Amino acid sequence: MAVPKKKVSKSRRDKRRSHHALSTPAYVEDQESGELRRPHHVDLKTGKYRGRQILEPKSEY
């Protein structure tokens, strides 16, 4: 069984965990409707993606 030979210092432990933080999701303003939406996602209010009508527009969002 693998057992560490020395205690891992707080500095080394925290350097390893520096990439574990969660990032906030990015939002962009839609050019047509002005609503915030995720990049590379369909705008749920208008139902459009890259200028094309993909879904039927919904008024309850």
Backbone hydrogen bonds in HBPLUS format (Angstrom, degrees):
<---DONOR---> <-ACCEPTOR-->    atom                        ^
c    i                          cat <-CA-CA->   ^        H-A-AA   ^      H-
h    n   atom  resd res      DA  || num        DHA   H-A  angle D-A-AA Bond
n    s   type  num  typ     dist DA aas  dist angle  dist       angle   num
A0013-ARG N   A0009-SER O   2.96 MM   4  6.15 163.8  1.98 153.2 158.2     1
A0014-ASP N   A0010-LYS O   2.90 MM   4  5.97 161.5  1.94 147.1 152.0     2
A0015-LYS N   A0011-SER O   2.98 MM   4  6.15 147.1  2.09 143.9 152.9     3
A0016-ARG N   A0012-ARG O   3.16 MM   4  6.37 152.6  2.23 143.7 150.2     4
A0017-ARG N   A0013-ARG O   3.18 MM   4  6.47 143.6  2.32 140.0 149.9     5
A0018-SER N   A0015-LYS O   3.35 MM   3  5.19 163.9  2.38 100.3 104.5     6
A0020-HIS N   A0017-ARG O   3.13 MM   3  5.37 167.9  2.15 116.0 118.2     7
A0028-VAL N   A0037-ARG O   2.85 MM   9  5.62 168.4  1.86 167.2 167.4     8
A0037-ARG N   A0028-VAL O   2.94 MM   9  5.62 157.9  1.99 157.2 163.8     9
A0030-ASP N   A0035-GLU O   2.73 MM   5  5.36 170.9  1.74 157.9 161.0    10
A0034-GLY N   A0030-ASP O   2.94 MM   4  4.78 133.7  2.16 118.2 130.8    11
A0043-ASP N   A0048-LYS O   3.06 MM   5  5.59 171.6  2.07 160.0 157.3    12
A0047-GLY N   A0043-ASP O   2.64 MM   4  5.31 144.8  1.76 152.1 164.5    13
A0054-ILE N   A0047-GLY O   2.82 MM   7  5.66 155.0  1.89 156.0 163.6    14
A0055-LEU N   A0047-GLY O   2.95 MM   8  4.43 166.5  1.97 132.5 136.7    15
A0049-TYR N   A0052-ARG O   2.89 MM   3  5.39 153.0  1.97 150.3 158.2    16
A0052-ARG N   A0049-TYR O   3.13 MM   3  5.39 166.3  2.15 114.1 117.3    17
